[in-house]
Amino acid sequence: MKVLVSGSSGFLGRHFVETLEDRGDVVVGVDIRDGQDALDLFRRDRSRFDVVIHCAAVAPHRAAIDGRALTVGAGGLELDSAMFQWAARTRPRPGRVVYFSSSAAYPIELQRDCARRSRPLREDDIDLHEPEQPDAIYGHVKLTGERLAAAYRALGGAVTVVRPFSGYGEDQSASFPFGAFRDRARRREDPFVIWGTGEQVRDWVHVDDVVGAVLAAVDAEHDGPLNISTGVGTSMAELAAMFCAEAGYDPRFEYLPDRPAGVAYRVGDPTLLHEVYIPQVSLAEGMKRALAAPPINM
């Protein structure tokens, strides 16, 4: 296949590029970090692709979501809108578009109560016609993107909408919690700092499984929306303790409740995902890989 990967030098994008090239696909990557603005391509280019994997986004980590809402919101909407308009102009190619929504699109009311362990989030918890309050402007951007996907589908375009939960990997930036914890454990920091109370729970999905799930959904022509999740919740405090145990030291944990921490409990129901793909990499294995991998420079 001929595949376009937008945001090809980012965390997700570079893993897609590597996997697609390994399996023999022809990959065209575009990333502003390489001097190629995806917006320019979407506005002017009329190339045809079999699949478009749209990873381009504005740094969706917690500090950016809470601290640079205008940049994250406006930049994300501009990219998504331009991509879908371009895809509509070039039909019948691309044969299929992959749109990365987010678990942030789910109603925050379903993610508030960690004490009673809120239930896993199901795809039908979002009603695009009457959506409830999502997580910050970023969540609104993703809801709008899903509605753009529906409009593109109504024109005859094929699109797979996925909602990844907390993706991670050994080469993830320290701007994200997993990458930050990896680096603190490597440096054997004491105290070990955790933003928030440490009780906030996330559904951690290894990047290999994100890529595997998306490609399986594309091969199955699954339109989605589709959670990319494990159904297993792990708190920030538990994750930190796992890292420190693997690194072989026992620090004091220091919690910073005034720093951005997000919702209390965000875990996805993987029932629909299991129809096309079952995650392979456990959190314990992914953490071991991260500590064993060479340090990254970002």
TORVEXDO-776853 format. One record per residue: x, y, z of N, C-alpha, C, O in turn; residue in three letters. Coordinates in steps of 0.02 Angstrom, whole numbers, padded with zeros to 5 digits, always signed. Each point is the difference from the previous one (the first is absolute). Layout:
N
XYZXYZXYZXYZALA ...
//
This chain:
298
+00042-00060+00000-00042+00060+00000+00044+00062+00000+00057-00001+00022MET -00085+00055-00047+00032+00066+00005-00035+00036+00058-00060+00013-00002LYS +00099+00004+00054-00029+00026+00062+00031+00068+00016+00060+00009-00002VAL -00104+00039+00017+00022+00065+00026-00005-00001+00076-00052-00017+00027LEU +00106+00036+00006+00000+00007+00073+00015+00073+00016+00055+00024-00011VAL -00105+00011+00037+00012+00069+00021+00025-00001+00072-00019-00043+00040SER +00063+00090-00024+00033-00002+00066+00048-00059+00004+00004-00033+00051GLY +00032+00020-00106+00040-00061-00006+00062-00002+00044+00029-00053+00009SER -00009+00109+00018+00058+00001+00045-00020+00002+00073+00043-00001+00044SER -00108+00003-00031-00024+00000+00069+00000-00070+00029+00018-00048-00034GLY -00037+00044+00097+00003-00064+00036-00040-00055-00037+00027-00053-00014PHE -00090+00066-00001-00040-00049-00035+00023-00008-00072+00008-00056-00025LEU +00002+00112-00009+00015-00002-00071+00061-00041-00017-00001-00039-00047GLY +00055+00048+00086+00061-00037-00018-00007-00075+00010+00032-00039-00035ARG -00075+00019+00082-00012-00072+00009-00042-00028-00058+00011-00056-00022HIS -00058+00095-00002-00038-00022-00059+00045-00005-00061-00003-00049-00037PHE +00046+00098+00027+00045-00001-00058+00044-00063+00002+00007-00034-00051VAL +00022+00020+00109+00044-00058+00006-00037-00065-00014+00024-00043-00037GLU -00084+00036+00066-00038-00062-00009-00023-00008-00072+00005-00055-00028THR -00029+00108-00003-00024-00003-00068+00056-00016-00049-00008-00040-00046LEU +00066+00071+00056+00057-00014-00043+00024-00072+00008+00019-00032-00048GLU -00020+00007+00110+00021-00069+00013-00044-00050-00036+00023-00053-00021ASP -00087+00070+00013-00045-00048-00033-00005+00013-00075-00038-00033-00035ARG +00078+00081+00009+00006+00008-00072-00043+00053-00031-00003+00005-00062GLY -00032+00035+00102-00041+00053-00028+00044+00059-00022+00055+00010+00025ASP -00081+00029-00072+00033+00062-00021-00026+00056+00044-00060+00014+00000VAL +00105+00017+00039-00021+00049+00050+00025+00069-00019+00058+00010-00016VAL -00104+00037+00018+00017+00071-00008-00014+00034+00067-00057+00000+00023VAL +00109+00027+00008-00008+00033+00064+00003+00076-00008+00038+00025-00041GLY -00077+00010+00081+00003+00073+00000-00003+00023+00072-00044-00020+00039VAL +00092+00063-00021+00003+00024+00070+00035+00068+00000+00051+00010-00033ASP -00079+00037+00071+00027+00067+00002+00071+00001+00028+00039+00045-00015ILE -00022-00095+00056+00068-00004+00028+00051-00016-00054+00060+00010+00010ARG -00083-00036-00066+00044-00015-00056-00005+00052-00055+00024-00010-00056ASP -00056+00067+00071-00008+00053-00048-00056-00010-00050-00003+00033-00051GLY -00042-00080+00066-00057-00014-00044-00064+00009+00039-00018-00042+00042GLN -00018+00096-00055-00061+00015+00038-00058-00039-00030-00015+00006-00059ASP -00018-00047+00101-00058-00038-00024-00054+00046-00028-00036-00018-00046ALA +00030+00078+00075-00051+00047-00025+00013+00019-00072-00047+00007-00039LEU +00110+00001+00020+00016+00017-00069-00020-00057-00047-00028+00012-00053ASP +00042-00074+00074-00020-00057-00041-00076-00002-00007-00026-00009-00055LEU -00009+00016+00111-00073-00006-00002-00032+00057-00041-00054-00009-00028PHE +00087+00066+00024-00029+00056-00037+00014-00004-00075-00040+00024-00040ARG +00096-00055+00021+00023+00006-00069+00009-00066-00037-00009-00003-00061ARG +00027-00049+00096+00019-00063-00032-00061-00039-00023-00052+00000+00033ASP +00058-00033-00090-00055-00041-00024+00022-00073-00011-00030-00036-00040ARG +00082+00016+00076+00024-00069-00005-00053-00048+00027-00041+00018+00042SER +00043-00079-00068-00048-00051+00020+00036-00051+00045+00056-00020-00014ARG -00090-00001+00068+00027-00049+00046-00053-00054+00013-00060+00013-00002PHE +00084-00073+00016-00047-00053+00019-00026+00009+00071-00058-00012+00014ASP +00102+00035+00030-00018+00010+00070+00034+00064+00024+00057+00014-00017VAL -00093+00025+00058+00029+00058+00034-00006-00012+00075-00054-00012+00025VAL +00111+00015+00009+00001-00006+00073+00017+00069+00027+00057+00023-00004ILE -00107+00010+00032+00005+00070+00019+00021+00007+00073-00042+00001+00045HIS +00108+00003-00035+00027+00006+00068+00019+00071+00018+00012+00015+00059CYS -00011+00030-00108+00022+00069+00014-00045+00033+00052-00061-00002-00007ALA +00092+00032+00057-00038+00032+00054+00046+00049+00035+00061+00001-00012ALA -00090+00039+00056+00039+00047+00040+00008-00029+00070-00048-00001+00039VAL +00108-00024-00023+00021-00026+00066-00056-00011+00050-00012+00043+00043ALA -00024-00100-00046-00058-00009+00045+00017-00029+00068-00036-00043+00025PRO +00090+00066+00006+00013-00021+00069-00036+00046+00049-00025+00053-00020HIS +00021-00073+00083-00043+00034+00049+00019+00074+00009-00045+00043+00004ARG +00109-00028-00001+00021+00070+00011-00023+00044-00058-00021+00057+00011ALA +00025-00084-00073-00022+00039-00057-00076+00006-00002-00027+00054-00014ALA -00008-00109+00029-00074+00002+00000-00026+00052+00049-00046+00037-00016ILE +00077-00034+00075-00024+00047+00051+00032+00070-00006-00031+00050+00018ASP +00093-00047-00044+00036+00063+00001+00003+00037-00067+00012+00060-00001GLY -00024-00096-00054+00003+00031-00066-00062-00020-00040+00004-00024-00056ARG -00061+00035+00087-00063-00024-00029-00014+00030-00069-00024-00035-00044ALA +00040+00099+00035-00014+00032-00065+00042-00032-00055-00025-00014-00054LEU +00089+00002+00068+00044-00030-00050-00022-00071-00016-00005-00018-00058THR -00008-00021+00110-00022-00069-00010-00066-00003-00037-00009-00040-00046VAL -00038+00084+00066-00066-00001-00030-00001+00024-00071-00024-00035-00045GLY +00050+00095+00034-00002+00029-00068+00043-00040-00048-00019-00012-00057ALA +00079-00008+00081+00044-00038-00044-00029-00067-00019+00005-00021-00058GLY -00035-00013+00107-00030-00065-00015-00059+00005-00048-00005-00041-00047GLY -00038+00090+00057-00058+00009-00045+00023+00016-00071-00028-00025-00048LEU +00079+00067+00043+00025+00019-00067+00027-00061-00037-00015-00010-00059GLU +00054-00031+00094+00028-00060-00032-00054-00049-00021+00000-00025-00056LEU -00047+00011+00101-00051-00049-00014-00046+00023-00057-00017-00039-00044ASP -00003+00102+00046-00044+00026-00051+00034-00002-00069-00030-00020-00049SER +00093+00041+00047+00037+00000-00063+00008-00071-00027-00006-00011-00060ALA +00019-00037+00104+00009-00069-00022-00064-00028-00031+00002-00030-00054MET -00059+00041+00087-00062-00029-00026-00021+00035-00065-00027-00033-00045PHE +00038+00098+00040-00016+00034-00063+00044-00025-00057-00024-00010-00056GLN +00088-00001+00071+00046-00027-00051-00022-00071-00021-00002-00015-00059TRP -00016-00027+00109-00021-00068-00016-00063+00000-00043-00007-00041-00045ALA -00039+00087+00059-00061+00005-00040+00015+00021-00072-00032-00023-00047ALA +00082+00068+00039+00018+00023-00068+00033-00055-00041-00006-00001-00061ARG +00042-00044+00094+00039-00050-00037-00035-00067-00005+00031-00048-00025THR -00094+00041+00047-00035-00063-00007-00003-00020-00073-00003+00044-00043ARG +00004-00110+00027-00010-00058+00045+00062-00022+00038-00002-00049+00037PRO +00057+00084-00044+00057-00011+00043+00006+00060+00046-00009+00056-00024ARG +00025-00064+00088+00023-00062+00031-00055-00053+00008-00059+00016+00007PRO +00081-00079-00010-00047-00054+00009-00029-00001+00070-00058-00018+00010GLY +00099+00037+00040-00024+00003+00069+00042+00051+00038+00061+00003-00008ARG -00094+00037+00050+00033+00047+00045-00005-00027+00071-00053-00025+00021VAL +00107+00030+00017-00001-00015+00072+00001+00066+00037+00047+00039-00006VAL -00100-00027+00044-00003+00061+00040+00011-00017+00074-00037-00040+00029TYR +00088+00070+00000+00014-00009+00070-00041+00048+00042+00016+00059+00005PHE -00069-00085+00024-00036+00038+00051+00039-00011+00066+00061-00007-00002SER -00095+00004+00058+00035-00006+00064-00049-00021+00054-00060+00012-00004SER +00087-00043+00055-00041-00014+00060-00021+00064+00034-00046-00001+00041SER +00079+00057-00057-00020+00065+00028-00069+00022-00024-00030+00045+00028ALA +00005-00077-00081-00066+00018-00027-00056-00025+00044-00057+00023-00006ALA +00071-00071+00050-00053-00028+00043-00023+00050+00053+00039+00043+00021TYR -00102-00048-00001-00026+00047+00051+00040-00003+00065+00012-00054+00027PRO +00008+00111-00003+00039+00001+00062-00042-00023+00059+00027-00022+00051ILE -00093+00027-00056-00043-00022+00054+00008-00075+00013-00011-00023+00056GLU +00031-00015-00106+00010-00072+00007+00070-00016+00026+00018-00059+00008LEU +00023+00110+00005+00070-00012+00017+00021+00035+00065+00059+00008+00014GLN -00109+00014+00024+00016+00040+00059+00016-00041+00062+00044+00019+00039ARG -00078-00074-00030+00001-00034+00065+00046-00060+00000-00019-00055-00022ASP +00080+00065+00046+00048-00054+00003-00015-00046+00060+00013-00060-00003CYS -00041+00088+00056-00011-00038+00062-00046-00060-00013+00011-00054+00027ALA -00063+00064-00067-00047-00055-00013+00015-00036-00066-00039-00041-00023ARG +00098+00058-00006+00022-00032-00061-00052+00006-00055-00039-00046-00012ARG +00039+00102-00020-00046+00011-00056+00007-00057-00050+00054-00029-00007SER -00108+00013-00027+00002-00056-00046+00041+00017-00062+00009+00059-00016ARG +00016-00110-00019+00036+00013-00062-00044+00037-00051-00060-00011-00003PRO +00091+00054-00036-00036+00041-00048-00013-00041-00064+00045-00031-00027LEU -00108+00034+00005-00020-00036-00060-00009+00049-00058-00015+00059+00010ARG +00023-00083-00070-00005+00043-00059-00066+00036-00003-00003+00058-00022GLU -00052-00090+00044-00065+00032-00004-00013+00049+00057-00056+00026+00006ASP +00106-00013+00036-00007+00052+00051+00003+00070-00031-00016+00049+00034ASP +00035-00044-00097+00000+00064-00035-00056+00001-00051-00004-00044-00043ILE -00039+00093+00049-00053+00013-00049+00021+00062-00039-00003+00056+00027ASP +00025-00063-00088+00025+00057-00038-00053+00052-00014+00016+00058-00013LEU -00080-00078+00016-00053+00049-00012-00015+00041+00063-00020+00058-00005HIS +00030-00088+00064-00010+00036+00063+00058-00017+00048-00011-00032+00051GLU +00071+00053-00068+00058-00019+00041-00001+00035+00068-00022+00058+00006PRO +00047-00093+00044+00009+00029+00066+00069+00031+00005+00041-00007-00045GLU -00028+00042+00101+00062+00037+00009+00060-00047-00002+00006-00044+00043GLN +00040+00053-00092+00060-00041-00002+00056+00031+00042-00011+00048+00037PRO +00071-00075-00044+00057+00025+00038+00033+00058-00036+00039-00009-00047ASP -00054+00070+00070+00033+00061-00023-00013+00014-00074-00038-00036-00033ALA +00070+00088+00007-00008+00018-00071+00024-00057-00044-00028-00012-00053ILE +00080-00023+00075+00026-00055-00040-00055-00052-00012-00006-00026-00056TYR -00033+00010+00106-00055-00047-00008-00052+00026-00050-00027-00039-00039GLY +00013+00104+00042-00047+00030-00048+00027-00006-00072-00037-00014-00046HIS +00102+00026+00038+00031-00007-00066-00010-00070-00028-00017-00009-00058VAL +00026-00041+00101-00007-00068-00023-00073-00018-00015-00013-00038-00047LYS -00034+00065+00085-00070-00011-00016-00017+00031-00069-00035-00029-00040LEU +00062+00089+00029-00011+00032-00065+00031-00040-00056-00029-00008-00054THR +00089-00019+00067+00032-00042-00050-00041-00062-00016-00003-00020-00058GLY -00028-00009+00108-00043-00058-00013-00061+00019-00042-00024-00039-00041GLU -00001+00099+00052-00057+00022-00040+00022+00015-00072-00037-00013-00047ARG +00097+00039+00039+00027+00009-00068+00009-00067-00034-00013-00007-00060LEU +00035-00043+00099+00007-00068-00028-00068-00026-00024-00005-00031-00053ALA -00047+00043+00093-00067-00022-00020-00024+00036-00063-00031-00031-00043ALA +00047+00096+00037-00019+00037-00060+00038-00026-00061-00028-00004-00054ALA +00092-00013+00064+00040-00028-00055-00028-00068-00020-00004-00015-00060TYR -00016-00025+00108-00030-00065-00015-00065+00008-00039-00015-00039-00045ARG -00024+00090+00063-00063+00013-00035+00011+00017-00074-00044-00010-00041ALA +00103+00037+00025+00017+00015-00070+00025-00062-00038+00011+00003-00060LEU -00004-00058+00096+00023-00061-00032+00070-00020+00018+00026-00051-00025GLY +00007+00090+00068+00068-00016+00020+00001-00055+00053-00045-00005+00041GLY +00097-00035-00042+00010-00053+00050+00046+00027+00054+00055+00023-00014ALA -00078-00027+00077+00040+00028+00055-00007-00045+00061-00055-00022+00017VAL +00111+00009+00016+00002-00036+00062+00016+00049+00056+00052+00033-00001THR -00097-00029+00050+00010+00044+00058+00023-00042+00059-00034-00048+00019VAL +00091+00066+00010+00026-00036+00058+00007+00048+00059+00013+00059-00009VAL -00024-00087+00069+00007+00039+00061+00053-00033+00045-00017-00040+00044ARG +00080+00057-00055+00053-00029+00042-00003+00027+00071-00016+00058+00011PRO +00033-00101+00037+00005+00023+00069+00073+00021+00012+00029+00031-00044PHE +00001-00047+00099+00066+00028+00016+00055-00040-00034+00027-00047+00029SER -00011+00067-00090+00054-00033-00037+00068+00017+00030+00011+00055+00025GLY +00034-00104-00028+00067+00011+00027+00049-00044-00037-00020-00044-00039TYR +00084+00056+00050+00053-00041-00030+00068+00023+00024+00006+00052+00032GLY +00044-00092-00048+00067+00014+00026+00029+00065-00026+00043+00029+00033GLU -00066-00005-00091+00028+00061-00029-00048+00059+00007+00005+00048-00038ASP -00051-00051+00085-00047+00056+00009+00033+00058+00036+00042-00009+00043GLN -00062+00069-00062+00026+00061+00030-00016+00003+00075-00051-00026+00023SER +00096+00058+00014-00010+00010+00072-00054+00053+00014-00014+00014+00058ALA -00016+00015-00110-00057+00045+00010-00062-00039+00021-00048+00029+00025SER +00049-00095-00037-00056-00043+00019+00019-00039+00063+00058-00012+00013PHE -00109-00007+00027+00016-00032+00065+00045-00061-00004+00046-00007+00039PRO -00059-00037-00087+00040-00061-00004+00073+00017-00013+00045-00026+00033PHE -00033+00071-00082+00068+00019-00015+00034+00036+00058+00060-00010+00012GLY -00098+00051+00024+00029+00035+00057+00019-00049+00055+00053+00006+00030ALA -00096-00055-00016+00014-00050+00051+00061-00042-00019+00042-00016+00042PHE -00039-00003-00106+00058-00038-00024+00065+00036+00015+00048-00029+00026ARG -00046+00094-00042+00061+00038+00010+00016+00010+00074+00059-00001+00019ASP -00110+00011+00022+00013+00008+00072+00027-00064+00030+00045+00002+00043ARG -00072-00059-00065+00025-00064+00026+00072-00013-00024+00040-00026+00038ALA -00025+00045-00099+00068-00009-00026+00050+00042+00041+00056-00022+00014ARG -00078+00082+00004+00044+00044+00040-00002-00017+00074+00036+00029+00040ARG -00080-00077-00023-00010-00021+00070-00014+00062+00044+00031+00010+00052ARG -00078+00030-00075-00017+00061+00037-00032-00016+00067-00041-00046+00005GLU +00060+00084+00045-00028-00007+00067-00001+00069+00032+00053+00027+00017ASP -00112+00003-00009-00066-00030-00009-00020-00009-00073+00027+00033-00045PRO -00073-00078+00034-00028-00014-00066-00065+00041-00004-00047-00012+00038PHE +00045+00061-00085-00056+00047-00004-00056-00028-00043+00012-00027-00054VAL -00074+00034+00078-00060-00021-00036-00049+00058-00001-00019+00026+00053ILE -00002-00005-00113-00050+00053-00003-00068-00026+00024-00019-00057-00014TRP -00018+00100+00050-00065-00019+00026+00007-00039+00065+00052+00002+00033GLY -00104-00038-00016+00000-00039+00062+00032-00069-00009+00014-00034+00049THR -00004+00014-00111+00025-00067-00014-00055-00051-00007+00012-00057-00021GLY -00074+00075+00039-00056-00047-00003-00032-00003-00069-00039-00046-00013GLU +00054+00094-00030-00032+00000-00066+00021-00062-00040+00059-00017-00004GLN -00109-00016-00024+00008-00065-00033-00004+00008-00076-00041+00037-00026VAL +00086-00074-00008+00000+00001-00073+00005-00071-00027+00023-00046+00034ARG -00045+00039-00096+00003-00064-00037+00060+00005-00048-00004+00034-00051ASP +00058-00067+00069+00064+00008-00036+00003-00050-00057-00007-00060+00010TRP +00020+00085-00071+00002-00041-00060+00066+00011-00036+00017+00057-00018VAL +00021-00111+00009+00066+00007-00032-00009+00021-00073-00047-00019-00033HIS +00094+00060+00009-00004+00026-00068-00002-00055-00052-00032+00008-00052VAL +00065-00064+00065-00003-00056-00048-00072-00025-00007-00021-00020-00054ASP -00016+00022+00109-00070-00022-00002-00045+00053-00031-00050-00017-00032ASP +00067+00080+00040-00038+00053-00035+00007-00010-00075-00050+00001-00036VAL +00112-00010+00013+00012-00010-00071-00034-00065-00024-00033+00000-00052VAL +00041-00054+00089-00030-00063-00019-00075+00003-00004-00031-00027-00046GLY +00000+00061+00094-00073+00006+00001-00025+00041-00059-00049-00019-00032ALA +00082+00074+00017-00021+00043-00055+00005-00037-00066-00046+00001-00041VAL +00102-00035+00029+00009-00035-00064-00049-00058-00006-00023-00015-00055LEU +00008-00018+00111-00049-00054-00002-00069+00028-00016-00038-00031-00038ALA +00021+00089+00066-00065+00031-00014-00004+00021-00073-00053-00007-00032ALA +00108+00033+00004+00001+00019-00071-00010-00062-00043-00040+00001-00047VAL +00077-00054+00062-00006-00062-00040-00071-00028+00003-00024-00029-00048ASP -00009+00037+00106-00068-00025+00008-00053+00049-00025-00060-00014+00003ALA +00083+00072-00028-00045+00054-00022-00050+00018+00055-00059+00010-00013GLU +00085-00006+00074-00041+00018+00058-00006+00076+00004+00050+00035+00004HIS -00111-00010-00006-00010+00072+00000+00009+00031+00069+00017+00059+00006ASP -00029-00098+00047+00003+00029+00067-00063+00039+00016-00050-00006-00036GLY +00052+00046+00089+00058+00013+00043+00021-00063+00037-00040-00044+00015PRO +00106+00042+00000+00029-00060+00029+00049+00020+00055+00050+00034-00013LEU -00065-00055+00074+00048+00011+00055+00064-00039-00014-00003-00058-00022ASN +00060+00089+00034+00063-00037+00003+00020+00001+00073+00030+00049+00024ILE -00046-00103+00010+00007-00002+00073+00011-00072+00022-00009-00047-00039SER +00027+00039+00102+00010-00067+00027-00054-00020+00049-00010-00059+00013THR -00026+00109+00014-00049-00014+00052+00030-00005+00069-00036-00014+00049GLY +00102+00025-00043+00035-00005+00064+00022+00070+00022+00033+00036-00037VAL -00053-00018+00098+00018+00065+00027+00060-00004+00047+00003-00045+00042GLY +00043+00092-00049+00058+00005+00044+00009+00073+00020+00001+00044-00043THR +00005-00031+00108+00007+00068+00023+00071+00026-00012+00046-00039-00011SER -00039+00105+00013+00066+00030-00007+00047-00023+00056+00059-00012-00011MET -00086+00006+00072+00041-00023+00056+00023-00072-00012+00057-00017+00015ALA -00102-00025-00040+00019-00070-00014+00052-00003-00055+00047-00040+00004GLU -00055+00080-00056+00049+00001-00054+00068+00021+00025+00051-00030-00017LEU -00049+00083+00058+00063+00023+00028+00034-00054+00042+00060-00010-00006ALA -00099-00025+00047+00027-00053+00041+00028-00057-00043+00052-00029+00017ALA -00086+00013-00072+00025-00052-00046+00067+00020-00030+00046-00041-00003MET -00041+00103-00018+00063+00024-00029+00057-00004+00051+00054-00024-00016PHE -00067+00047+00076+00053+00001+00051+00021-00071+00020+00059-00013+00010CYS -00108-00033-00006+00017-00069+00016+00044-00031-00055+00048-00035+00015ALA -00066+00049-00078+00040-00026-00055+00069+00031-00002+00049-00033-00018GLU -00044+00097+00038+00065+00033+00001+00041-00018+00062+00060+00015+00004ALA -00092-00048+00045+00036-00025+00058+00014+00051+00054+00053-00003+00032GLY -00100+00049-00021+00010+00046+00056-00067+00019+00030-00052-00013-00030TYR +00053+00042+00089-00061+00012+00039-00002+00073+00022+00019+00015+00057ASP -00040+00031-00100+00001+00071+00017-00062+00020+00040-00047-00039+00009PRO +00048+00100+00015-00059+00031+00028-00039+00031-00058+00029+00030-00045ARG -00095-00038+00045-00042+00029-00052-00027+00067+00022-00027+00007+00055PHE +00034+00043-00098-00023+00068+00014-00056+00017-00049+00011-00001-00061GLU -00069+00017+00087-00058+00014-00042-00011+00076-00005+00009+00037+00048TYR -00027-00016-00109-00010+00071-00013-00073+00010-00022-00014+00002-00060LEU -00032+00005+00108-00071+00004-00017-00019+00062-00039-00054+00003-00029PRO +00097+00048+00028-00016+00061-00035+00020-00002-00074-00014+00047-00037ASP +00047-00101+00015+00021-00005-00070-00054-00035-00041-00040-00037+00028ARG +00038+00048-00094-00052-00031-00042+00001-00076+00006+00052-00032-00006PRO -00111+00004+00019-00004-00073+00011-00055-00033-00040+00000-00061-00006ALA -00048+00099-00020-00053-00029-00040-00054-00033+00043-00003+00011+00060GLY -00038-00051-00093-00057-00032+00033+00023-00055+00047+00058-00021-00002VAL -00105-00002+00045+00018-00049+00051+00008-00070-00027+00046-00036+00020ALA -00090+00015-00066-00001-00071-00020-00017-00005-00074-00056+00015-00020TYR +00104-00038-00021-00011-00005-00072+00025-00068-00024+00059-00010-00011ARG -00107-00037+00004+00015-00068-00022-00051-00017-00054-00059+00016+00006VAL +00082-00049-00059-00044-00015-00056-00023-00073+00000+00035-00045+00023GLY -00094+00035-00049-00027-00067-00011+00026-00026-00067-00015+00029-00052ASP +00055-00083+00052+00030-00024-00062-00042-00053-00038+00026-00033-00045PRO -00089+00026+00063-00041-00054-00029-00001+00004-00077+00012-00050-00033THR -00027+00109+00005-00002+00006-00072+00070-00008-00031+00006-00030-00054LEU +00044+00055+00087+00069-00008-00025+00017-00074-00009+00032-00019-00049LEU -00053-00022+00097+00018-00071-00002-00030-00037-00060+00019-00056-00014HIS -00065+00088-00021-00026-00030-00061+00052+00001-00056-00002-00042-00045GLU +00049+00089+00049+00051+00005-00053+00071-00007+00027+00045-00017-00038VAL -00034+00029+00104+00068+00000+00026-00001-00006+00075-00043+00028+00034TYR +00092-00066-00007+00009-00005+00072+00069+00025+00018+00049-00026-00026ILE -00044+00076+00070+00066+00027+00018+00047-00055+00025-00020-00046+00034PRO +00084+00054-00053+00050-00051+00014+00050+00018+00055+00028-00044+00032GLN -00016+00109-00022+00054+00022+00045-00030+00023+00066-00037+00048+00003VAL +00054-00083+00051-00023+00020+00066+00036+00063+00023+00054+00016-00025SER -00083+00018+00073+00032+00060+00027+00067-00017+00032+00049+00037-00009LEU -00045-00093+00045+00063-00020+00031+00054-00011-00053+00057+00021+00009ALA -00075-00054-00064+00048-00012-00054+00020+00066-00033+00059+00010-00015GLU -00107+00033+00002+00015+00064-00032+00045+00043+00043+00044+00034-00026GLY -00054-00035+00091+00042+00038+00046+00071-00027+00000+00048+00039+00000MET -00040-00105+00000+00067-00031-00002+00036+00019-00065+00060+00016+00001LYS -00096-00017-00056+00030+00020-00064+00024+00073+00003+00054+00016-00025ARG -00095+00026+00056+00017+00071+00003+00064+00012+00040+00042+00040-00020ALA -00035-00074+00076+00059+00010+00042+00063-00031-00033+00055+00024+00012LEU -00065-00075-00052+00057-00033-00032+00022+00035-00064+00056-00011-00023ALA -00099+00052-00005+00015+00033-00064+00051+00056+00010+00004+00028+00055ALA +00034-00010-00107+00047+00056+00005-00039+00065+00014-00056+00007-00024PRO +00085+00039+00061-00033+00065+00012-00012+00036-00066+00038-00007-00048PRO -00092+00046+00046-00017+00037-00060+00016+00073+00010+00001+00025+00057ILE +00012+00010-00111+00013+00072+00002-00058+00036-00034-00008-00003-00061ASN -00032+00039+00102-00058+00036-00027-00005+00067+00034-00045+00039-00015MET 
//
